[in-house]
Amino acid sequence: MKLVCFNFIPSKILKLREEMRVFTEIYSVQSEQNLLTYIVEQKPDAILVNNKDMEESALTLVEHIKGIDNKILIFLYGTGVNLKIIISSMKIGAYDYLIASEKDEKKVLATLEKAINNQKLKSKKIFTEKGIDIEEEMIGTTEEMLNVYKMIGRVSNLDLPVLVIGETGTGKGIISRAIHRYGNRTDKPFVTVRCSTLNTTLFDEELFGFLPEANFEGTKTGKFELAEDGILCFEDISGLNLDVQGKLLSLLQDKHYTKVGGSERILIQFRIIYTTDSDLEQLVSEGKFMQELYHRVRVIKIEIPSLRERKEDIPFLVNQFIKEFNDELGKNIKGISENTLKLIHSYSFPGNIRELKNIIKSSIAVCRGNTILVEDLPANMVENKVTTRHGDLQDWVLQDWIAGEIDILKENSEQDYYDRIISRVERELITQILRDTNNKKVETAEILGITRNTLRSKMKNFGME
């Protein structure tokens, strides 16, 4: 088998020749014209294109190659995660997008070799901190998310229904809109229907709309008409009761609808995306979802991983949310402390990305310095950890609190760090013991291990009397 490499340095080609046993011949070219000529004359089996310094011109090159020979396997090789390039390259016919890594280059080579042998996508993501270029809210560099990006590229131009599956808060709506954005209907409407609000009575009115002849006041444009030539997204398809499921199935079979009060049969002319956080197969087995409707819904499936399954993406998500909420809340948060990030990593995130986003927003709102500390996190997160990691959490809170106090003192160009920080600790300690003893000073002094006169003196200095 023949492999031709484009835009690679000679040392890289030597490395490929040593490692890639599946190819009998490996060639290297540096100009696009020489590459296209080589394809015509030598008919290689696969092409590896180094995307370095090429950006969108790499997409043009892929289109030219496909125009010459549509059967060639094209692999793009990049040093960073550029969402637009990944999705667009899959859409126009690239076989895979490989992420380069100096640390683990053998995995990249193994991916290329396995794809050639198997003739199917088995991409391996190699983590890199370089060149992160994530658009909108689709953030992630893990293998699971890269596979989602690639799937969006492959299906965005197809006029087939897509089922987007993911737990609550994973971003099903974002993925659905990405299919619209990168597809051939991007300049057409994207309309959503909340299935939980549809019942047998409202089904026709909401989806079809109605005319004056229906004895309603005026007219109403239904979701089907609003979505014409675009995409209609049924949010939470599992929320439909069986009667409504039957009506939807009849529509999908007939491919026509009639407005309430009208007689004209109108052809359905839009693509459909369905989303759900439920196991539809399980619902089918329980008799809660129609099997025939399930088969029509599940033509193409995109599964979004939970945040628990891709915790490596948490730092990127946190940074993105800090930037977003700094602007919204008028803050200037620089980042998050190491201990706080550890605590966030140990959390299970039942609400996934949506929950993380709300946590960061809440923490920024109450943060006094320029770094998010453990004490800034919502109480439910901290309290949850107290019961499971009591000692560790106490250390984290203390370390972060002192770090935060030092930051504030630095910003105000103040001195006497020791006296200022220790006095705050002393004051809070005395306050809490006084509360526990119902303000009994003798008992408080005994618990603290100091004399009553010392307690009285400290309370006077702290303005507590």
C-alpha positions as a Markdown table, in Angstrom:
| # | Residue | x | y | z |
|---|---|---|---|---|
| 1 | Met | 0.0 | 0.0 | 0.0 |
| 2 | Lys | 1.1 | 3.5 | -0.8 |
| 3 | Leu | 1.1 | 6.5 | 1.6 |
| 4 | Val | 1.9 | 10.0 | 0.6 |
| 5 | Cys | 2.7 | 12.6 | 3.2 |
| 6 | Phe | 2.3 | 16.3 | 2.6 |
| 7 | Asn | 3.9 | 19.2 | 4.5 |
| 8 | Phe | 6.1 | 17.1 | 6.8 |
| 9 | Ile | 9.7 | 17.6 | 7.7 |
| 10 | Pro | 12.2 | 14.9 | 6.5 |
| 11 | Ser | 12.9 | 13.6 | 10.0 |
| 12 | Lys | 9.2 | 12.9 | 10.4 |
| 13 | Ile | 9.1 | 10.9 | 7.1 |
| 14 | Leu | 12.0 | 8.8 | 8.3 |
| 15 | Lys | 10.2 | 8.1 | 11.5 |
| 16 | Leu | 7.0 | 7.1 | 9.6 |
| 17 | Arg | 9.1 | 4.7 | 7.3 |
| 18 | Glu | 10.6 | 3.0 | 10.4 |
| 19 | Glu | 7.3 | 2.6 | 12.2 |
| 20 | Met | 4.6 | 2.1 | 9.6 |
| 21 | Arg | 4.8 | -1.5 | 8.5 |
| 22 | Val | 1.4 | -1.6 | 6.8 |
| 23 | Phe | 2.7 | 0.6 | 3.9 |
| 24 | Thr | 5.1 | -0.8 | 1.4 |
| 25 | Glu | 5.8 | 2.7 | 0.0 |
| 26 | Ile | 5.8 | 6.1 | 1.8 |
| 27 | Tyr | 6.5 | 9.2 | -0.2 |
| 28 | Ser | 6.8 | 12.9 | 0.8 |
| 29 | Val | 5.8 | 16.0 | -1.1 |
| 30 | Gln | 6.0 | 19.7 | -0.1 |
| 31 | Ser | 3.9 | 21.5 | -2.7 |
| 32 | Glu | 0.2 | 21.1 | -3.4 |
| 33 | Gln | 0.7 | 20.9 | -7.1 |
| 34 | Asn | 3.2 | 18.1 | -6.7 |
| 35 | Leu | 0.8 | 16.3 | -4.4 |
| 36 | Leu | -2.1 | 16.5 | -6.9 |
| 37 | Thr | 0.2 | 15.4 | -9.7 |
| 38 | Tyr | 1.4 | 12.4 | -7.6 |
| 39 | Ile | -2.2 | 11.4 | -6.9 |
| 40 | Val | -3.0 | 11.3 | -10.6 |
| 41 | Glu | 0.1 | 9.4 | -11.6 |
| 42 | Gln | 0.8 | 7.1 | -8.6 |
| 43 | Lys | -2.7 | 6.5 | -7.2 |
| 44 | Pro | -1.8 | 6.2 | -3.5 |
| 45 | Asp | -4.1 | 4.4 | -1.0 |
| 46 | Ala | -3.9 | 7.1 | 1.7 |
| 47 | Ile | -2.7 | 10.7 | 2.2 |
| 48 | Leu | -1.5 | 12.2 | 5.5 |
| 49 | Val | -1.8 | 16.0 | 5.5 |
| 50 | Asn | 0.1 | 18.0 | 8.1 |
| 51 | Asn | -2.3 | 20.8 | 9.0 |
| 52 | Lys | 0.4 | 23.0 | 10.5 |
| 53 | Asp | 0.2 | 26.6 | 9.2 |
| 54 | Met | -2.5 | 25.6 | 6.7 |
| 55 | Glu | -5.8 | 26.1 | 8.7 |
| 56 | Glu | -8.7 | 26.4 | 6.2 |
| 57 | Ser | -6.5 | 25.9 | 3.2 |
| 58 | Ala | -6.2 | 22.2 | 4.3 |
| 59 | Leu | -10.0 | 21.9 | 3.7 |
| 60 | Thr | -9.6 | 23.3 | 0.2 |
| 61 | Leu | -6.8 | 20.7 | -0.4 |
| 62 | Val | -9.1 | 17.9 | 0.8 |
| 63 | Glu | -11.8 | 19.0 | -1.7 |
| 64 | His | -9.2 | 19.0 | -4.5 |
| 65 | Ile | -8.0 | 15.5 | -3.6 |
| 66 | Lys | -11.6 | 14.1 | -3.4 |
| 67 | Gly | -12.2 | 15.7 | -6.8 |
| 68 | Ile | -9.4 | 13.6 | -8.3 |
| 69 | Asp | -10.0 | 10.3 | -6.5 |
| 70 | Asn | -12.9 | 10.0 | -4.1 |
| 71 | Lys | -11.7 | 6.6 | -2.7 |
| 72 | Ile | -8.4 | 7.9 | -1.2 |
| 73 | Leu | -8.3 | 7.8 | 2.6 |
| 74 | Ile | -7.3 | 11.3 | 3.7 |
| 75 | Phe | -6.0 | 11.9 | 7.3 |
| 76 | Leu | -5.4 | 15.4 | 8.6 |
| 77 | Tyr | -2.7 | 15.7 | 11.2 |
| 78 | Gly | -2.9 | 18.6 | 13.6 |
| 79 | Thr | -1.2 | 19.8 | 16.9 |
| 80 | Gly | -4.4 | 21.3 | 18.4 |
| 81 | Val | -8.2 | 21.0 | 18.6 |
| 82 | Asn | -9.8 | 23.3 | 16.1 |
| 83 | Leu | -13.5 | 22.5 | 16.1 |
| 84 | Lys | -14.3 | 24.1 | 12.8 |
| 85 | Ile | -11.5 | 22.3 | 11.0 |
| 86 | Ile | -12.4 | 18.9 | 12.5 |
| 87 | Ile | -16.1 | 19.1 | 11.7 |
| 88 | Ser | -15.6 | 20.6 | 8.3 |
| 89 | Ser | -12.9 | 18.1 | 7.3 |
| 90 | Met | -15.2 | 15.2 | 8.2 |
| 91 | Lys | -18.1 | 16.8 | 6.3 |
| 92 | Ile | -16.1 | 17.1 | 3.0 |
| 93 | Gly | -14.8 | 13.6 | 3.2 |
| 94 | Ala | -11.6 | 13.3 | 5.3 |
| 95 | Tyr | -11.3 | 9.9 | 6.9 |
| 96 | Asp | -10.0 | 11.1 | 10.2 |
| 97 | Tyr | -8.4 | 13.9 | 12.1 |
| 98 | Leu | -5.4 | 12.9 | 14.2 |
| 99 | Ile | -4.1 | 14.9 | 17.1 |
| 100 | Ala | -0.3 | 15.0 | 17.2 |
| 101 | Ser | 1.7 | 14.6 | 20.4 |
| 102 | Glu | 5.4 | 14.4 | 21.0 |
| 103 | Lys | 4.8 | 12.4 | 24.2 |
| 104 | Asp | 2.9 | 9.5 | 22.6 |
| 105 | Glu | 3.4 | 9.6 | 18.8 |
| 106 | Lys | 3.2 | 5.8 | 18.6 |
| 107 | Lys | -0.5 | 6.0 | 19.3 |
| 108 | Val | -1.0 | 8.3 | 16.4 |
| 109 | Leu | 0.8 | 5.9 | 14.1 |
| 110 | Ala | -1.1 | 3.0 | 15.5 |
| 111 | Thr | -4.4 | 4.9 | 14.8 |
| 112 | Leu | -3.4 | 5.5 | 11.2 |
| 113 | Glu | -2.3 | 1.8 | 10.7 |
| 114 | Lys | -5.5 | 0.5 | 12.3 |
| 115 | Ala | -7.7 | 2.7 | 10.1 |
| 116 | Ile | -6.0 | 1.5 | 7.0 |
| 117 | Asn | -6.4 | -2.2 | 8.1 |
| 118 | Asn | -9.9 | -2.0 | 9.2 |
| 119 | Gln | -11.4 | 0.6 | 6.8 |
| 120 | Lys | -13.4 | 2.2 | 9.6 |
| 121 | Leu | -13.0 | 5.0 | 12.1 |
| 122 | Lys | -11.1 | 4.0 | 15.2 |
| 123 | Ser | -9.5 | 7.4 | 16.1 |
| 124 | Lys | -7.3 | 7.7 | 19.2 |
| 125 | Lys | -7.1 | 11.1 | 20.8 |
| 126 | Ile | -3.7 | 12.3 | 22.0 |
| 127 | Phe | -4.1 | 15.0 | 24.6 |
| 128 | Thr | -2.2 | 18.3 | 23.9 |
| 129 | Glu | -2.3 | 21.6 | 25.6 |
| 130 | Lys | -1.3 | 23.4 | 22.4 |
| 131 | Gly | -3.5 | 25.2 | 20.0 |
| 132 | Ile | -6.8 | 24.8 | 21.8 |
| 133 | Asp | -9.4 | 26.6 | 19.5 |
| 134 | Ile | -12.8 | 25.7 | 20.7 |
| 135 | Glu | -15.8 | 27.6 | 19.4 |
| 136 | Glu | -19.0 | 28.4 | 21.3 |
| 137 | Glu | -19.8 | 26.0 | 24.1 |
| 138 | Met | -18.6 | 22.8 | 22.6 |
| 139 | Ile | -15.5 | 22.5 | 24.7 |
| 140 | Gly | -13.3 | 19.4 | 25.0 |
| 141 | Thr | -10.2 | 17.6 | 23.8 |
| 142 | Thr | -10.9 | 14.1 | 25.1 |
| 143 | Glu | -11.3 | 11.2 | 22.7 |
| 144 | Glu | -15.0 | 11.0 | 23.5 |
| 145 | Met | -15.6 | 14.7 | 22.5 |
| 146 | Leu | -13.4 | 14.5 | 19.4 |
| 147 | Asn | -15.6 | 11.6 | 18.2 |
| 148 | Val | -18.7 | 13.7 | 18.7 |
| 149 | Tyr | -17.1 | 16.5 | 16.6 |
| 150 | Lys | -16.3 | 14.1 | 13.9 |
| 151 | Met | -19.8 | 12.6 | 13.9 |
| 152 | Ile | -21.3 | 16.1 | 13.5 |
| 153 | Gly | -19.1 | 16.6 | 10.5 |
| 154 | Arg | -20.1 | 13.3 | 8.9 |
| 155 | Val | -23.9 | 13.7 | 9.4 |
| 156 | Ser | -24.4 | 17.4 | 9.1 |
| 157 | Asn | -25.2 | 17.4 | 5.3 |
| 158 | Leu | -27.3 | 14.2 | 5.4 |
| 159 | Asp | -31.1 | 14.6 | 5.2 |
| 160 | Leu | -31.6 | 11.9 | 7.7 |
| 161 | Pro | -33.0 | 12.1 | 11.3 |
| 162 | Val | -30.5 | 12.2 | 14.1 |
| 163 | Leu | -31.0 | 11.1 | 17.7 |
| 164 | Val | -28.8 | 13.0 | 20.2 |
| 165 | Ile | -28.5 | 11.1 | 23.5 |
| 166 | Gly | -27.0 | 12.4 | 26.7 |
| 167 | Glu | -27.7 | 13.0 | 30.4 |
| 168 | Thr | -29.3 | 16.2 | 31.6 |
| 169 | Gly | -26.9 | 19.1 | 31.2 |
| 170 | Thr | -24.5 | 17.5 | 28.8 |
| 171 | Gly | -25.3 | 19.9 | 25.9 |
| 172 | Lys | -27.7 | 18.1 | 23.7 |
| 173 | Gly | -29.2 | 21.4 | 22.4 |
| 174 | Ile | -25.7 | 22.7 | 21.6 |
| 175 | Ile | -24.8 | 19.6 | 19.6 |
| 176 | Ser | -28.2 | 19.8 | 17.8 |
| 177 | Arg | -27.5 | 23.4 | 16.8 |
| 178 | Ala | -24.0 | 22.5 | 15.7 |
| 179 | Ile | -25.5 | 20.0 | 13.2 |
| 180 | His | -27.6 | 22.9 | 11.9 |
| 181 | Arg | -24.7 | 25.3 | 11.8 |
| 182 | Tyr | -22.3 | 23.1 | 9.9 |
| 183 | Gly | -24.9 | 21.5 | 7.6 |
| 184 | Asn | -26.3 | 22.5 | 4.3 |
| 185 | Arg | -29.4 | 24.1 | 6.0 |
| 186 | Thr | -27.4 | 26.6 | 8.0 |
| 187 | Asp | -29.2 | 29.6 | 6.4 |
| 188 | Lys | -32.6 | 28.0 | 7.1 |
| 189 | Pro | -34.6 | 28.0 | 10.4 |
| 190 | Phe | -33.7 | 25.9 | 13.5 |
| 191 | Val | -37.0 | 25.4 | 15.4 |
| 192 | Thr | -37.4 | 23.5 | 18.7 |
| 193 | Val | -40.4 | 21.6 | 20.1 |
| 194 | Arg | -40.5 | 20.7 | 23.8 |
| 195 | Cys | -42.1 | 17.3 | 23.8 |
| 196 | Ser | -43.0 | 17.5 | 27.5 |
| 197 | Thr | -45.5 | 20.3 | 26.6 |
| 198 | Leu | -47.2 | 18.3 | 23.8 |
| 199 | Asn | -50.4 | 16.4 | 24.5 |
| 200 | Thr | -53.1 | 15.0 | 22.3 |
| 201 | Thr | -55.1 | 18.2 | 22.3 |
| 202 | Leu | -52.3 | 20.7 | 21.6 |
| 203 | Phe | -50.4 | 18.4 | 19.2 |
| 204 | Asp | -52.1 | 19.6 | 16.0 |
| 205 | Glu | -52.3 | 23.3 | 17.0 |
| 206 | Glu | -48.6 | 23.5 | 18.0 |
| 207 | Leu | -47.2 | 21.6 | 15.1 |
| 208 | Phe | -49.6 | 22.3 | 12.3 |
| 209 | Gly | -50.9 | 25.7 | 13.2 |
| 210 | Phe | -54.5 | 26.7 | 12.6 |
| 211 | Leu | -56.7 | 28.9 | 10.2 |
| 212 | Pro | -59.7 | 31.1 | 11.0 |
| 213 | Glu | -62.0 | 28.3 | 9.9 |
| 214 | Ala | -60.9 | 26.3 | 13.0 |
| 215 | Asn | -63.1 | 28.7 | 15.1 |
| 216 | Phe | -60.0 | 30.1 | 16.9 |
| 217 | Glu | -59.2 | 33.8 | 17.0 |
| 218 | Gly | -57.0 | 34.7 | 14.1 |
| 219 | Thr | -54.4 | 32.3 | 12.7 |
| 220 | Lys | -51.3 | 30.5 | 14.2 |
| 221 | Thr | -48.2 | 29.4 | 12.4 |
| 222 | Gly | -47.3 | 25.9 | 13.5 |
| 223 | Lys | -43.8 | 24.6 | 14.2 |
| 224 | Phe | -43.8 | 22.6 | 10.9 |
| 225 | Glu | -44.3 | 25.7 | 8.8 |
| 226 | Leu | -41.7 | 27.7 | 10.8 |
| 227 | Ala | -39.1 | 25.0 | 10.2 |
| 228 | Glu | -39.7 | 24.7 | 6.5 |
| 229 | Asp | -36.5 | 23.8 | 4.6 |
| 230 | Gly | -34.6 | 23.9 | 7.9 |
| 231 | Ile | -34.4 | 21.7 | 11.0 |
| 232 | Leu | -37.0 | 20.8 | 13.6 |
| 233 | Cys | -35.7 | 19.6 | 16.9 |
| 234 | Phe | -37.9 | 17.5 | 19.1 |
| 235 | Glu | -36.4 | 18.1 | 22.6 |
| 236 | Asp | -36.8 | 15.1 | 25.0 |
| 237 | Ile | -38.7 | 12.8 | 22.6 |
| 238 | Ser | -39.2 | 10.3 | 25.5 |
| 239 | Gly | -41.5 | 12.9 | 27.1 |
| 240 | Leu | -44.3 | 12.1 | 24.6 |
| 241 | Asn | -47.1 | 9.9 | 25.8 |
| 242 | Leu | -48.2 | 6.9 | 23.7 |
| 243 | Asp | -51.1 | 8.6 | 22.1 |
| 244 | Val | -48.9 | 11.5 | 20.9 |
| 245 | Gln | -46.2 | 9.0 | 19.8 |
| 246 | Gly | -48.9 | 7.3 | 17.6 |
| 247 | Lys | -49.8 | 10.7 | 16.0 |
| 248 | Leu | -46.1 | 11.5 | 15.3 |
| 249 | Leu | -45.5 | 8.0 | 13.8 |
| 250 | Ser | -48.5 | 8.5 | 11.4 |
| 251 | Leu | -47.0 | 11.9 | 10.3 |
| 252 | Leu | -43.6 | 10.4 | 9.7 |
| 253 | Gln | -45.1 | 7.7 | 7.6 |
| 254 | Asp | -47.4 | 10.0 | 5.6 |
| 255 | Lys | -44.9 | 12.8 | 5.3 |
| 256 | His | -47.8 | 15.3 | 5.0 |
| 257 | Tyr | -49.8 | 17.4 | 7.4 |
| 258 | Thr | -52.9 | 19.6 | 7.3 |
| 259 | Lys | -53.4 | 22.8 | 9.3 |
| 260 | Val | -56.3 | 22.8 | 11.8 |
| 261 | Gly | -59.3 | 24.3 | 9.9 |
| 262 | Gly | -57.7 | 23.7 | 6.5 |
| 263 | Ser | -57.9 | 21.0 | 3.9 |
| 264 | Glu | -54.6 | 21.3 | 2.0 |
| 265 | Arg | -52.2 | 18.5 | 2.4 |
| 266 | Ile | -48.7 | 20.1 | 3.0 |
| 267 | Leu | -45.5 | 18.1 | 2.4 |
| 268 | Ile | -43.1 | 17.9 | 5.3 |
| 269 | Gln | -39.9 | 19.6 | 4.1 |
| 270 | Phe | -37.5 | 19.8 | 7.0 |
| 271 | Arg | -34.9 | 17.6 | 8.7 |
| 272 | Ile | -35.6 | 16.3 | 12.2 |
| 273 | Ile | -33.3 | 16.0 | 15.2 |
| 274 | Tyr | -34.5 | 14.2 | 18.4 |
| 275 | Thr | -32.9 | 14.5 | 21.8 |
| 276 | Thr | -33.3 | 12.4 | 24.9 |
| 277 | Asp | -31.7 | 11.7 | 28.3 |
| 278 | Ser | -33.5 | 8.4 | 28.5 |
| 279 | Asp | -32.7 | 4.8 | 27.3 |
| 280 | Leu | -35.3 | 4.5 | 24.6 |
| 281 | Glu | -34.6 | 0.8 | 24.1 |
| 282 | Gln | -35.5 | 0.3 | 27.8 |
| 283 | Leu | -38.6 | 2.3 | 27.4 |
| 284 | Val | -39.6 | 0.2 | 24.4 |
| 285 | Ser | -39.1 | -3.0 | 26.4 |
| 286 | Glu | -41.3 | -1.5 | 29.2 |
| 287 | Gly | -44.0 | -0.6 | 26.7 |
| 288 | Lys | -43.6 | 3.1 | 27.3 |
| 289 | Phe | -42.2 | 3.9 | 23.8 |
| 290 | Met | -43.4 | 2.6 | 20.5 |
| 291 | Gln | -40.9 | 0.3 | 18.8 |
| 292 | Glu | -41.7 | 1.4 | 15.3 |
| 293 | Leu | -41.3 | 5.0 | 16.3 |
| 294 | Tyr | -38.0 | 4.1 | 17.9 |
| 295 | His | -36.7 | 2.6 | 14.7 |
| 296 | Arg | -37.6 | 5.8 | 12.8 |
| 297 | Val | -36.0 | 8.0 | 15.4 |
| 298 | Arg | -32.8 | 6.1 | 15.8 |
| 299 | Val | -31.4 | 6.3 | 12.2 |
| 300 | Ile | -28.2 | 8.1 | 13.2 |
| 301 | Lys | -27.2 | 8.3 | 16.8 |
| 302 | Ile | -24.8 | 10.7 | 18.5 |
| 303 | Glu | -24.0 | 9.9 | 22.2 |
| 304 | Ile | -22.7 | 12.8 | 24.3 |
| 305 | Pro | -20.4 | 11.6 | 27.2 |
| 306 | Ser | -21.2 | 12.7 | 30.7 |
| 307 | Leu | -18.8 | 15.1 | 32.5 |
| 308 | Arg | -17.8 | 12.2 | 34.7 |
| 309 | Glu | -16.5 | 10.4 | 31.6 |
| 310 | Arg | -14.3 | 13.3 | 30.5 |
| 311 | Lys | -13.0 | 15.0 | 33.5 |
| 312 | Glu | -9.8 | 16.0 | 31.7 |
| 313 | Asp | -12.0 | 18.7 | 30.0 |
| 314 | Ile | -12.9 | 20.4 | 33.3 |
| 315 | Pro | -9.9 | 22.9 | 33.3 |
| 316 | Phe | -10.9 | 24.0 | 29.8 |
| 317 | Leu | -14.5 | 24.3 | 30.7 |
| 318 | Val | -13.7 | 26.2 | 33.9 |
| 319 | Asn | -11.5 | 28.7 | 32.0 |
| 320 | Gln | -14.2 | 29.2 | 29.4 |
| 321 | Phe | -16.8 | 29.9 | 32.0 |
| 322 | Ile | -14.6 | 32.3 | 34.0 |
| 323 | Lys | -14.1 | 34.3 | 30.8 |
| 324 | Glu | -17.8 | 34.3 | 30.1 |
| 325 | Phe | -18.9 | 35.3 | 33.6 |
| 326 | Asn | -16.2 | 37.9 | 34.1 |
| 327 | Asp | -17.8 | 39.8 | 31.3 |
| 328 | Glu | -21.3 | 39.2 | 32.5 |
| 329 | Leu | -20.7 | 40.0 | 36.2 |
| 330 | Gly | -18.1 | 42.7 | 35.7 |
| 331 | Lys | -15.4 | 40.8 | 37.6 |
| 332 | Asn | -11.7 | 40.2 | 36.9 |
| 333 | Ile | -11.1 | 36.6 | 38.1 |
| 334 | Lys | -7.8 | 35.3 | 37.0 |
| 335 | Gly | -8.3 | 31.6 | 37.7 |
| 336 | Ile | -8.9 | 28.9 | 40.2 |
| 337 | Ser | -6.8 | 27.6 | 43.0 |
| 338 | Glu | -5.3 | 24.1 | 42.7 |
| 339 | Asn | -7.1 | 22.8 | 45.8 |
| 340 | Thr | -10.4 | 24.1 | 44.4 |
| 341 | Leu | -9.8 | 22.4 | 41.1 |
| 342 | Lys | -9.1 | 19.2 | 43.0 |
| 343 | Leu | -12.3 | 19.4 | 44.9 |
| 344 | Ile | -14.2 | 20.1 | 41.6 |
| 345 | His | -12.5 | 17.1 | 40.0 |
| 346 | Ser | -13.7 | 14.8 | 42.9 |
| 347 | Tyr | -17.3 | 15.9 | 42.5 |
| 348 | Ser | -19.7 | 13.6 | 40.6 |
| 349 | Phe | -21.6 | 16.3 | 38.6 |
| 350 | Pro | -25.1 | 14.8 | 38.3 |
| 351 | Gly | -26.0 | 17.9 | 36.4 |
| 352 | Asn | -23.0 | 17.7 | 34.1 |
| 353 | Ile | -21.7 | 20.8 | 32.3 |
| 354 | Arg | -24.8 | 22.9 | 33.1 |
| 355 | Glu | -24.1 | 22.2 | 36.8 |
| 356 | Leu | -20.4 | 23.1 | 36.5 |
| 357 | Lys | -21.4 | 26.3 | 34.7 |
| 358 | Asn | -23.7 | 27.3 | 37.5 |
| 359 | Ile | -21.0 | 26.4 | 40.1 |
| 360 | Ile | -18.5 | 28.7 | 38.4 |
| 361 | Lys | -21.0 | 31.5 | 38.0 |
| 362 | Ser | -21.9 | 31.3 | 41.7 |
| 363 | Ser | -18.3 | 31.2 | 42.8 |
| 364 | Ile | -17.3 | 34.2 | 40.7 |
| 365 | Ala | -20.2 | 36.2 | 42.2 |
| 366 | Val | -19.0 | 35.7 | 45.8 |
| 367 | Cys | -15.2 | 35.6 | 45.2 |
| 368 | Arg | -13.5 | 38.5 | 47.0 |
| 369 | Gly | -10.1 | 38.2 | 45.4 |
| 370 | Asn | -9.0 | 37.3 | 41.9 |
| 371 | Thr | -8.8 | 33.6 | 42.4 |
| 372 | Ile | -11.7 | 31.2 | 43.1 |
| 373 | Leu | -11.1 | 29.4 | 46.4 |
| 374 | Val | -12.7 | 26.4 | 48.1 |
| 375 | Glu | -14.7 | 28.8 | 50.3 |
| 376 | Asp | -16.2 | 30.4 | 47.2 |
| 377 | Leu | -17.8 | 27.1 | 46.0 |
| 378 | Pro | -21.5 | 26.5 | 46.7 |
| 379 | Ala | -22.2 | 25.1 | 50.2 |
| 380 | Asn | -23.7 | 21.8 | 48.9 |
| 381 | Met | -20.4 | 20.9 | 47.2 |
| 382 | Val | -18.3 | 21.7 | 50.3 |
| 383 | Glu | -20.7 | 20.0 | 52.7 |
| 384 | Asn | -20.8 | 16.9 | 50.5 |
| 385 | Lys | -17.0 | 16.6 | 50.8 |
| 386 | Val | -17.0 | 17.2 | 54.6 |
| 387 | Thr | -18.7 | 13.9 | 55.1 |
| 388 | Thr | -16.4 | 12.0 | 52.8 |
| 389 | Arg | -13.0 | 13.8 | 52.9 |
| 390 | His | -13.2 | 15.7 | 56.2 |
| 391 | Gly | -9.5 | 16.1 | 56.9 |
| 392 | Asp | -8.5 | 16.9 | 53.3 |
| 393 | Leu | -11.2 | 19.5 | 52.9 |
| 394 | Gln | -10.2 | 21.3 | 56.1 |
| 395 | Asp | -6.7 | 21.6 | 54.8 |
| 396 | Trp | -7.9 | 22.8 | 51.4 |
| 397 | Val | -10.2 | 25.4 | 52.9 |
| 398 | Leu | -7.5 | 26.7 | 55.3 |
| 399 | Gln | -4.8 | 26.9 | 52.6 |
| 400 | Asp | -7.1 | 28.6 | 50.1 |
| 401 | Trp | -8.4 | 31.1 | 52.7 |
| 402 | Ile | -4.9 | 32.1 | 53.7 |
| 403 | Ala | -3.9 | 32.4 | 50.0 |
| 404 | Gly | -7.0 | 34.6 | 49.4 |
| 405 | Glu | -6.2 | 36.9 | 52.4 |
| 406 | Ile | -2.6 | 37.3 | 51.2 |
| 407 | Asp | -3.9 | 38.2 | 47.7 |
| 408 | Ile | -6.1 | 40.9 | 49.2 |
| 409 | Leu | -3.3 | 42.3 | 51.4 |
| 410 | Lys | -1.0 | 42.4 | 48.4 |
| 411 | Glu | -3.6 | 44.2 | 46.2 |
| 412 | Asn | -4.0 | 46.8 | 49.0 |
| 413 | Ser | -0.2 | 47.1 | 49.5 |
| 414 | Glu | -0.7 | 46.4 | 53.2 |
| 415 | Gln | 1.9 | 45.0 | 55.6 |
| 416 | Asp | 1.8 | 43.0 | 58.9 |
| 417 | Tyr | 0.4 | 39.9 | 57.2 |
| 418 | Tyr | 0.9 | 37.8 | 60.3 |
| 419 | Asp | -1.0 | 40.1 | 62.7 |
| 420 | Arg | -3.8 | 40.8 | 60.3 |
| 421 | Ile | -4.5 | 37.1 | 59.4 |
| 422 | Ile | -4.1 | 35.7 | 62.9 |
| 423 | Ser | -6.3 | 38.4 | 64.3 |
| 424 | Arg | -9.1 | 37.4 | 61.9 |
| 425 | Val | -8.7 | 33.7 | 63.0 |
| 426 | Glu | -8.7 | 34.7 | 66.7 |
| 427 | Arg | -11.8 | 36.8 | 66.3 |
| 428 | Glu | -13.8 | 34.1 | 64.5 |
| 429 | Leu | -12.7 | 31.5 | 67.0 |
| 430 | Ile | -13.8 | 33.6 | 70.0 |
| 431 | Thr | -17.1 | 34.4 | 68.3 |
| 432 | Gln | -17.9 | 30.8 | 67.7 |
| 433 | Ile | -17.1 | 29.6 | 71.2 |
| 434 | Leu | -19.1 | 32.5 | 72.7 |
| 435 | Arg | -22.0 | 31.3 | 70.6 |
| 436 | Asp | -21.6 | 27.8 | 71.8 |
| 437 | Thr | -21.5 | 28.8 | 75.5 |
| 438 | Asn | -24.4 | 31.3 | 75.2 |
| 439 | Asn | -22.0 | 34.2 | 75.7 |
| 440 | Lys | -20.6 | 32.8 | 79.0 |
| 441 | Lys | -17.1 | 34.4 | 79.2 |
| 442 | Val | -15.8 | 32.2 | 82.0 |
| 443 | Glu | -16.7 | 29.0 | 80.2 |
| 444 | Thr | -15.4 | 30.5 | 76.9 |
| 445 | Ala | -12.0 | 31.3 | 78.5 |
| 446 | Glu | -11.7 | 27.8 | 79.9 |
| 447 | Ile | -12.5 | 26.2 | 76.5 |
| 448 | Leu | -10.0 | 28.4 | 74.8 |
| 449 | Gly | -7.4 | 27.8 | 77.4 |
| 450 | Ile | -6.8 | 31.4 | 78.3 |
| 451 | Thr | -7.5 | 33.6 | 81.3 |
| 452 | Arg | -10.7 | 35.6 | 81.6 |
| 453 | Asn | -8.6 | 38.8 | 81.5 |
| 454 | Thr | -6.9 | 37.8 | 78.3 |
| 455 | Leu | -10.3 | 37.0 | 76.8 |
| 456 | Arg | -11.7 | 40.4 | 77.9 |
| 457 | Ser | -8.6 | 42.1 | 76.4 |
| 458 | Lys | -8.9 | 40.4 | 73.1 |
| 459 | Met | -12.6 | 41.1 | 72.8 |
| 460 | Lys | -11.9 | 44.7 | 73.5 |
| 461 | Asn | -9.2 | 44.9 | 70.8 |
| 462 | Phe | -11.6 | 43.2 | 68.3 |
| 463 | Gly | -14.4 | 45.6 | 69.1 |
| 464 | Met | -16.6 | 42.7 | 70.5 |
| 465 | Glu | -17.6 | 44.6 | 73.7 |
